[in-house]
Amino acid sequence: MMTDNKEYQMTLSIVSYLFDYPDADWWAKLPDCLDMSKKLTCQQNRQVLMDTLNYIDTMGQQEYEDLYVRTFEFSNNTNLYLTMHDRTDFGKQAREMLEFKNLFLDNGFDLDKELPDFLPAILELCASLPAEQANKVLTATRPKIELLRQRFVEARLAHTFLLDVILTEADELEGKTA
């Protein structure tokens, strides 16, 4: 049986992967994602991840890629950049972006390919950290994730359930490190 640390790390890594752009390499590694999902001990998270993988598989490559682009790249309401959803001015967004950048720097990481408010990057950061540090990052980003979840609900996106997995893991980490 995997340790609790390994469980949250694996779960967040899988969710991060599922939110990444579905290029050829992503599709090639999708079966590995399914295998990892089957190993999770949290039945609820395991089921959500397996259902999501089934949804993606059933949809097929072209249709899913089209959905991904429409949903996460061309929509200001449902894109995966967390500073985009409640910005009232660019100064506020710049300050928030700096806060996200500092989350990475404070934990010994820097980003060279992604913006620091990109949800998959934040999840990968959390998956690489000890539970206490991952909890701090998820606590800092939780309001933005909850707002994104609200937007997903309004858009009736199946990916809402992946955000629920993140929030479940955040709750678990908070309980373990409190």
C-alpha positions in Angstrom: 0.0 0.0 0.0 1.3 3.4 -0.9 2.0 6.0 1.8 -0.3 9.0 2.2 2.4 11.3 0.7 2.7 9.2 -2.3 -1.0 9.1 -2.7 -1.5 12.9 -2.9 1.6 13.3 -5.0 0.4 10.7 -7.5 -3.2 12.1 -7.5 -2.1 15.7 -8.2 0.4 14.5 -10.9 -2.4 12.6 -12.7 -4.8 15.6 -12.5 -2.0 17.9 -13.7 -1.4 15.6 -16.6 -5.0 15.4 -17.6 -5.1 19.3 -17.7 -2.1 19.5 -20.0 -2.4 20.0 -23.7 -3.2 16.7 -25.4 -0.4 16.5 -27.9 0.9 13.2 -29.5 3.2 12.5 -26.5 0.2 13.1 -24.1 -1.9 10.6 -26.0 0.9 8.0 -26.0 1.3 8.3 -22.2 -2.4 8.2 -21.4 -2.4 4.4 -20.8 0.2 5.0 -18.1 -2.1 7.6 -16.5 -4.8 5.0 -16.4 -2.5 2.4 -14.8 -1.4 5.0 -12.1 -5.1 5.9 -11.5 -5.9 2.3 -10.8 -3.3 2.2 -8.0 -4.9 5.0 -6.0 -6.4 3.9 -2.7 -8.9 6.8 -2.4 -11.9 5.2 -4.1 -13.6 8.5 -4.9 -10.6 10.0 -6.6 -9.7 6.8 -8.4 -13.2 6.6 -9.8 -13.3 10.2 -11.0 -9.9 9.8 -12.7 -10.9 6.6 -14.4 -14.2 8.1 -15.5 -12.4 11.1 -16.9 -10.0 8.8 -18.8 -12.9 6.8 -20.1 -14.6 10.1 -21.2 -11.5 11.2 -23.1 -11.1 7.7 -24.7 -14.7 7.6 -25.7 -14.6 11.1 -27.2 -11.5 10.2 -29.3 -8.4 12.2 -30.1 -9.7 14.8 -32.6 -12.9 15.6 -30.7 -11.1 15.8 -27.4 -8.4 18.0 -28.7 -11.0 20.3 -30.2 -12.9 20.5 -26.9 -9.6 21.1 -25.0 -8.7 24.1 -27.3 -12.2 25.6 -27.1 -12.4 25.2 -23.4 -9.0 25.9 -22.1 -7.3 28.0 -24.7 -10.0 30.1 -26.3 -12.3 30.8 -23.4 -11.5 33.5 -20.9 -14.0 31.9 -18.5 -12.5 28.4 -18.4 -8.8 28.7 -19.2 -6.3 27.2 -16.8 -4.5 30.5 -15.9 -5.8 31.2 -12.5 -5.2 35.0 -12.5 -7.6 35.4 -15.5 -10.9 34.7 -13.8 -11.5 37.6 -11.4 -9.1 40.2 -12.6 -10.4 43.8 -12.4 -7.3 45.4 -13.6 -3.9 44.5 -15.0 -2.1 45.8 -12.0 -4.0 43.4 -9.8 -3.3 40.6 -12.2 0.4 41.5 -12.2 0.5 41.4 -8.4 -1.2 38.0 -8.4 1.2 36.7 -11.0 4.1 37.7 -8.8 2.5 35.9 -5.8 2.2 32.7 -7.9 5.9 33.1 -9.1 6.9 33.5 -5.5 5.1 30.2 -4.6 7.5 28.5 -7.0 10.6 30.4 -5.9 9.8 30.0 -2.2 9.7 26.2 -2.7 13.0 26.1 -4.7 11.5 25.9 -8.2 11.4 28.3 -11.2 9.4 28.0 -14.4 10.9 28.6 -17.7 8.2 27.4 -20.0 4.9 28.1 -18.2 3.4 31.1 -16.5 3.3 30.6 -12.7 -0.5 30.7 -12.6 -1.0 27.8 -14.9 -3.0 25.1 -13.0 -1.0 22.1 -14.2 2.3 23.7 -13.2 0.9 24.5 -9.7 -0.3 20.9 -9.3 3.1 19.6 -10.4 4.7 21.8 -7.8 2.4 20.5 -5.1 3.1 16.9 -6.2 6.9 17.5 -5.8 6.6 19.0 -2.3 6.3 17.5 1.2 2.7 17.5 2.5 3.1 20.6 4.7 4.5 22.7 1.8 1.9 21.3 -0.7 -0.8 22.2 1.8 0.5 25.8 1.9 0.5 26.1 -1.9 -3.0 24.6 -2.2 -4.3 26.9 0.5 -2.9 29.9 -1.2 -4.4 28.9 -4.6 -7.7 27.4 -3.3 -9.8 30.6 -3.8 -8.7 30.7 -7.5 -9.4 27.0 -7.9 -12.8 27.3 -6.4 -13.6 30.2 -8.7 -12.4 28.1 -11.7 -14.6 25.3 -10.5 -17.6 27.6 -10.4 -16.9 28.6 -14.0 -16.6 24.9 -15.0 -20.0 24.2 -13.4 -21.6 27.1 -15.3 -20.0 25.8 -18.5 -21.1 22.2 -17.6 -17.7 20.8 -18.1 -16.8 17.2 -17.1 -13.5 18.5 -16.0 -15.2 20.0 -13.0 -14.7 16.6 -11.3 -11.0 17.0 -11.7 -11.1 20.2 -9.7 -13.1 18.4 -7.1 -10.2 15.9 -6.8 -7.8 18.8 -6.3 -10.0 20.3 -3.6 -10.4 16.8 -1.9 -6.6 16.5 -1.8 -6.4 20.0 -0.4 -8.8 19.1 2.4 -6.9 15.9 3.1 -3.6 17.8 3.3 -5.1 20.5 5.5 -6.3 17.8 7.9 -2.9 16.0 8.0 -0.9 19.2 8.5 -3.2 21.1 10.8 
